[in-house]
């Protein structure tokens, strides 16, 4: 069952790259390396920010399973990629060499966490820079030495990296090998985040030897520990379970509370184009259910937030007004997808910038006009946004209303990602909900 679920997730990811034909082609090549019993082992959306590089390395350094000849990476460009925005650079033929020792390179300014690099390699070895177009995919062995140069642009360079392995692979114990340092670092981070707070021993999350099994990637220890926390049987030091939030939510929704929409808001540093801004909007624009007075947002800061890193800005009292028409603002540099803004509002109305400390939460009505300015720091500004509604709410048909444009955009995106017919299926589903 878990293997089927993993396959479904994999098909969904690959579906974003171009439908069933793309999925079939990718897996056809993967099978040339792994054989027919394919397992998805590690998947990343690489959102390479401006001015970062990745040192030359071998992916096998991060993988405690073997044999290496039954492992492959499928690396897919999501846009045009060249030396200007940090394309892949590979050393052809190095996949025939053994795994080399890795550690942090002594680069001025340092590198990101866990960006280990090879300490000893032939610097005269020929290199190839892989210029790729959107949708191009390169497949390579986990021992191939590769890396990427700096992103000299102001945008984020995007790619998807998927590692696959044969189900016939087996785990190894890396103790005493060159991989011991990365295991130590990963366990150290996990220890800091989880064991210190929950008593959970992550080193036993997978066996150190033996065959790979689907359950290895969904360790039940996490589920068991989470259930203990929910039942109050475990009280991890440092973990804050914010039950008081629901007391305030109930003031808006009543006792029959439903969680409708949750986001970890990881607001990136602005690249200079001001695209990290979120235009003034009303959340109800995105929600096809009513009444609005039984919906509320709980927006919680995960760190200190102020005007420098893009705090919330609100227009007090605007929750008493109607839902206004929204669309993309005509801003230089544009905005992110789905970042609709109000087209007509009182620009001289008082605005309040919400300075917040870690753990502070603000509750607001879905008709309140609000937004956020750009993040002018070098870090990602983090918050959690949770929307709740009463179970007594009902879905509406947005046809002929100001929300029709966002419905159309969502359906077009679904059609693009999931193929012809998904648009119709979703429309039928939405229609059924309004009955």
N, C-alpha and C positions, 0 to 999 in steps of 0.2 A: 504493500500500500504506500509506504513512504517513497519507494522508488518511483511509483506511478506519479505521486505528487511532485517529486523532484523533476520528473520528465515534463509534467504539465507546466511547471514554473519555467523550465528551460525553453519549452516551445513558445511560451508567452514572450520571453525575452527576445528570442530569435525572431518572433513574429514582428517585433518592432522594426526589424531590419529589412522587411520587405515581403512578408507573407509566407505562405506555405512553400513556395518554390525556393525561397532563400533558406528556410529551415532545412529542407531536404538536401540542398546543395552543401550547406555547412556540415551537416551530420555525415554526409557521404564522404567528405574529406577527413573528418574526424575519425571515422571508422577505419580509414587506411592506417592510422597510427595506433588506435586503441583496440581494434577488433570490434565485433558487434555488440558486446556488453558494455555500453557506454555509461559512465557516471559523470555528472557535472560536479566538479570539486571546488571550484573557486571562481566567483564572478565579480567583476568590478566595473562600475561606471567611472571612467577616469576623466575627471573634470580639472584638467591641468591649468592652474592659475598663471597669470603673467609672471615671468621671470623666475621660473623654477626648472631645474634639471633633475634627471634620474641617473645616478652613476651606473656604469657598466656592471652587470650582474648576470647570474644564472638563476632562473626561477626555481630550480630544484632546491636551492638553498632554503626555501621557505616550506618545502613539502616533505613531511616525514613518511613518505611511502615510495615504494619501488615495485617493479623495475622502471627506470626512466624511459625506456623505449616504448612503454605503453601509456605515456602521458603526452599531451599536446596542448598548446595554447592557440586559440582562435582569436586574433586581435583585429577588431573591425573599426574602421574610421567612421565617425558620425558626421564628418564634415571634411573639407579639403585640409590636408595636413602636409606641411613641408618643413624645411629647416627653419623657416621664420617663426612658426608657432610650436616647434619642438617635436619633430617627427622621430620615429624610431630610428636608431642606428644599430646595425648588427655587424658581427664579425663572422663572415661565412666560414663554415667548416669547423667552428669551435664546439659544435655539438658532439664531436667525436672525442673530445677531451674529457677528463674526469671533472668532478665537482671541485671547485677551487675554494680556498678560505675566503670568507667575506667579513667585512666590518665597515664601520662608518669611515668614509673618506675624509681626509684632512683638507676639506674645502673651506676657503674663506667664506664666512657667513653660515657654514654648516649645511645640513640637509634635513629633510623631514624625518620624523620618527620612523624607524625600521627601514629606511632607505639605505640598506647595506650595499657595499660595492666590492668588487674583486680587488684584492690587495696586490696580486702579482699576475700580470698577463703581458703578452708580447705587444708592446705599444706600437710596433711597426707593422702589426697585422693589418691587412687591408680592411677598410670599413665601407659599408654601404648604407646610405641614408635613404629610407623608404618614403618616397613621396607618394601619397595616397589620396584618392578621391572618396567622397562620401559613399559608403557601402562596400568599399574595397576591404578584403579580409586577407590577412597573412597568417599562415599556420607555421608554428615553429616548435622545436624540441626544447624540453626544459633545461638542457645543458648549453643551449646556444647563448653565447655572450652577447648581451644587447643592453641598451639604455636609451636615453633621449636627451636632446639638448634643451637649452633654455627656450621658454616661450617669450619671444620678443614683442608679441602683440599686446593689445590692451584687452583682448577677450580671453575666455576660457576655452582651451582646446579639448574637444570631447572625443572619446573613443570607448569601446566596450571590450574588455578582456575576459575571455571565458576559458578556464582550464578544464580539460576533460581527462579522464583516466579510465582504464579498463577495470571492470569489477574484479578482475583477477589480480589486481595489485594488492600489496600487503603493507602494513605499517612496519616501521623499523624503530628501534630504540636509538636515538641520536646521541646518547651519552657517550662522551669520548671522541665524538666526530667533530668536523668543522661546523656542523649545524647546531652544536650545543649552545652557542652564544645567542642565536636567534630564539631558540626555545626558552632560554633563560629570560630573555627580554619580554617575550610574549607572556610567559607565566608570571613575570614580575608585574606587568601591566594588569593582567587578569587578577592577580592577587590583590593589587591595590584597589581595583574597582569592585571585585566580587567577594573574595574570601574574607578580606578585612571587614566587609559589611555583612556577609551572610554566612560565613563558615563553610562555604562551598569550595571543595577542592577541585580546581579545574584541570589539574594534571591527569585526573582519571576520566576526563570527558571523552577521551578515546583511548583504546588499548595501545600500548607502545609496540606491540608486535601482533602479527596475525592478519587474517584477511580483512579487507575493507567491507563493511556492511553499511547499508543505507542508514541504519539507526545511529551509526557513529556520528553522523552529521546533525542529528537532532537529539542530543543527549537528554535523557529524561530527568537528569539531575536538576536542570534548570526549571523544568515544569514542576517538579516536586517541591523545590524551594519556593517558587512563586506561589504555589497553592498554600504552603505553610504560612507565608506572609499574609495572604488573603484571609486565612482562617485565624490569624492572630497568634499562631503557634510559634512563629519566629519573629523576632524583633531585631533586625540587623542594626548594628551601631552605625549611626550616620545617615540611615535611610529615613526620609520623611514621607510618610503616607498621608497625603493631604485629604483626609476624610472630611475636614471642616469645609472644604470647597463645596461638597454636595449639600451641606446645610444652606449655603448661600444660593446655590443653583435652585434648590427647591423653592426659594422665595419667588423665583421667576416662573418656573415650570410646573410647580405643584409636585406631589409625591411620586407620580409615575414618570420617572426620568429616563430618557433615552439619550445615549451618546450618538450624535449624528455625524460629526466630522472632527477629526483630530489631526493636527500638524505639528511636527517639530520644525520650527521656523529657523533655518540656518542662514541668516542674511549675510551674503558674501561682501567682501570689501568692494567698494566701487572701483571700476576700472578706469574711471575718468569720463565715462559717457553718461553718468548719473542713472544707469539702468538698475541700480539697486534700490531706487525709490519705489514706493508703492503709492499710487495715486489715491486721493481721497475717494472713498467708496462706502457703500452700505453692504454689509454681509448678506442681507436678504436677497440681493441681486442674484446670488448663487444658489439659493435654496427654493425649490419648488414645493414648499409646504407652508401651511398657515395654521393658526393665527400667529402673527409676529410677536404678540405679547407673551407667548408661551415658549419663546426661544431665547437663549442667552449664550454669550461667549465668555469663557473663563480664560484669560490671557495671562500666563505666568512667566516672569523673567527667570532665566536660568543663570543670569550673571548681572552685574551692574549694567544698566542701560540708561543712556542719556542722549542728548542731541548729537553728540559726536559719533556714536555708533548706530544712530537711526532709531530713536525711540518712537513710540506711538504718539501721534498728534490727533486730538479729538476736537470736535465742534460741539460743545455742551448744549443740550436741549434739542438737538436735531433729530433725536429718536421720536419726537412728537410729530414730525413731518411725514409725508408719504414716501414711498419708494420712488426714487428719481431715475430717469434714463441713464444708462451707463454705456460707455464704449471706450476704445483705446484713446488715451490723450495724445495730442499732437506734440509730443515732446521731442526735442533734438536727442538723438541716440536711441529713441524708442523705449519700450518697457518689455518685461517678460511676458510670455504667453499667458493669457487669461487675466492679466492685470488691468481689468477695466476700471475706469474712473467715472465719477459723476461729471456730466457735461455742463450742468447749469446749477450753480450754488452761489450763495452770498459770499463773495470773496473778502468782504470787510468784516465778516462775522468773527468774533473772538475765537482764537484757537488756544488749546492748552496742550503743552508738551509734557508727557508723563515720564518723569524720571523715576526709575524703579531699581530696587536692590534685588539681589538673588532671593527667590522665594516669594517676592511680592506678586499678588494676583489682582487683576482688575476685571470686573464683570460689566458687560455692556450689552445693550439691546441691539438686535440685528439691523435696526434702522438708523443707529447712530452713525453719523458721518465721521470717518477716521481714515488714517493712512500712516505712512512713515517716510522719513526723509532718507537720503543716501547714507551708507555706512562709510565714514571717512577714516576708519582705522584700518590696520592691516590684519585684524582678526575677524572671525565669523561671529556675528551677534546672534545669540541663541535664546529662543523662547519657545514655550509650548502653548498652542492655541487649541482649545477644546470647545466645540459647540454642542450644547445640550438642548433637547426639546421635550415637551410633554408627549406622552404616548397618546394623548387626545388630539394631537395635531393631525392634519390630513393633507394629502398631496393635492396639488392643483394642476390644471392644464395651462401652460404659460403661452400657448398660441395666441397671438394678437396682443400680447402684453409687452412691456419693456424688457422682459427677461427672455424673449424669444431669440435674441441674438446670441446670448451665452449658451442656450440650449443648442442652437444650430452649430456653434463652434465646437461644443463638446461632442456632438454626434459626428461631425466631420472628422474630428481627431480619432474617435473610435473607429470610424470607417477606414481611416488611413492605417491605423495600427493593427486592427484585427481582420481587415479584409472586407470585401463586398458582402453585404447581408447583415453585418454586425449593426450597421446603422438602423436597418429595419427592425432587427430584433430588439434593440434598445428602445426604439420608439414604441414598439408594442408593449414592452415592459413598463415604460413610463405611462402609457395610456392605461394599462391595467391598474397602476397605482392610483390613478385619479378617479377610478370608479367608486 
